Amino acid sequence: MQRNTTSYFGAVHCSRAYGRIEALRAGGQTRLFGLLIGINDYKQSNITDLSGCKNDCDDVHAFLTNTLGAPASQIVRLEDAAATRTKIIEAFYSHFIDNPAIKRGDTIVIYYADQVELICPHDDGMLDTIGKPVFGIPDRTIEGLMRRLAYEKGDNIAVVLDSCHSGGMDRTFDGGEVRNLSTRGWLFRPRIPDDLDQDIWSWQPPG
């Protein structure tokens, strides 16, 4: 899968994606909370490392804090080794769903630079502490987290999946290598269990 958005074009896409966000202000402070995920280096050696995902997170972070005025303390960044499967899901709860600082209707931004349909955490393809394979985070799990988040905090949520194939555009503007995720190691990986994260995606609002 090719992944070749330039830092410049990443910033342009961010501006377009966030163009409709209304940063709510109360007492001069922007009521916006964000979770930014960028992974260049993967723990599994069969997954080709990327370059530029963390730079894209820098662009988005600068946009949220400098342009929209969100305090840096309200933006959580998970990058490389910090962006494991467990930590990504935990961040949805600790920084968003269970965060008493977020009031219903506050703006929530989730940004992920990489693949879609399956978020690939830093430890994707490895074995956990009890020897079971670590899977990516499927879209239905993300949907379940978003459903719970909207129920708890309102639906003023923007999700940006910076994963597009951008044709001939690359980070160097001169025909340099595009970043990609190799298919090596993906052909014989364990099938994602049908009940993976069932407690998350099966959740429904009371009543």
C-alpha positions, -999 to +999 in steps of 0.1 A: +000+000+000+016+033-010+017+061+015+032+092+000+016+123+012+041+152+015+044+172+047+033+202+027+003+185+012-004+169+046-008+204+061-031+214+032-052+183+037-054+191+075-066+226+068-093+213+045-104+185+069-106+209+098-122+237+078-156+232+093-144+227+129-158+253+152-134+256+181-156+264+211-142+290+234-150+294+271-131+320+291-107+325+262-097+288+261-104+267+230-126+238+239-108+213+216-092+180+226-072+158+203-055+124+199-028+123+173-013+089+162+018+087+140+040+056+135+071+055+115+088+026+132+071-008+137+082-034+162+075-063+138+104-066+114+082-079+086+064-046+084+083-020+065+089+012+085+075+045+072+089+080+071+069+111+076+040+100+098+055+118+128+061+149+107+024+149+097+015+147+134+038+178+139+018+196+112-016+187+128-004+195+163+008+229+151-026+235+133-046+226+164-025+246+189-012+276+168-041+281+144-071+269+164-056+279+198-060+246+216-038+242+247-010+217+241-022+200+274-054+190+256-036+172+228-022+137+233+003+123+209+011+086+205+041+080+183+062+049+175+067+027+205+041+047+225+014+039+199+008+003+209-026-014+205-033-012+243-022+025+246-043+036+216-075+021+230-066+033+265-062+068+252-097+068+238-110+061+274-086+082+295-083+112+273-118+113+258-145+090+272-136+092+309-121+127+308-141+150+332-125+180+315-144+174+283-179+187+283-206+175+261-203+193+227-166+201+230-147+196+198-128+163+196-102+156+169-087+122+162-059+120+137-042+088+124-015+088+097-012+053+081-036+026+069-073+026+072-098-002+078-072-015+102-052+008+124-017-007+127-003+000+161+035-001+168+033-037+182+011-051+154+021-087+146+040-093+178+031-116+207+017-102+239+029-111+274+010-143+274+021-154+239-010-143+219-007-124+186-013-086+188-038-076+160-044-043+145-074-023+156-103-030+131-127-003+119-156-019+139-136-014+171-130+023+162-167+026+154-176+012+188-152+036+205-167+065+186-202+054+194-193+054+231-175+087+228-204+104+211-228+091+238-206+104+266-193+137+251-215+146+222-210+142+184-188+173+177-161+149+166-137+150+136-117+119+125-089+123+100-074+092+085-043+104+066-040+073+045-047+083+009-027+074-022-016+107-036-006+098-071+027+113-081+031+136-051+059+126-027+077+142+001+107+153-019+089+168-049+116+153-071+106+117-077+120+104-045+108+071-029+073+069-017+067+055+017+048+022+018+038-007+038+053-039+024+031-069+019+059-091+034+047-109+064+010-102+058+001-132+037+002-158+065-008-138+095-035-152+119-070-144+110-086-117+132-109-134+156-146-127+152-149-117+189-118-094+190-128-063+210-164-076+213-168-057+245-161-025+227-180-028+194-210-045+209-216-017+233-249+002+228-263+032+246-286+023+275-322+018+264 
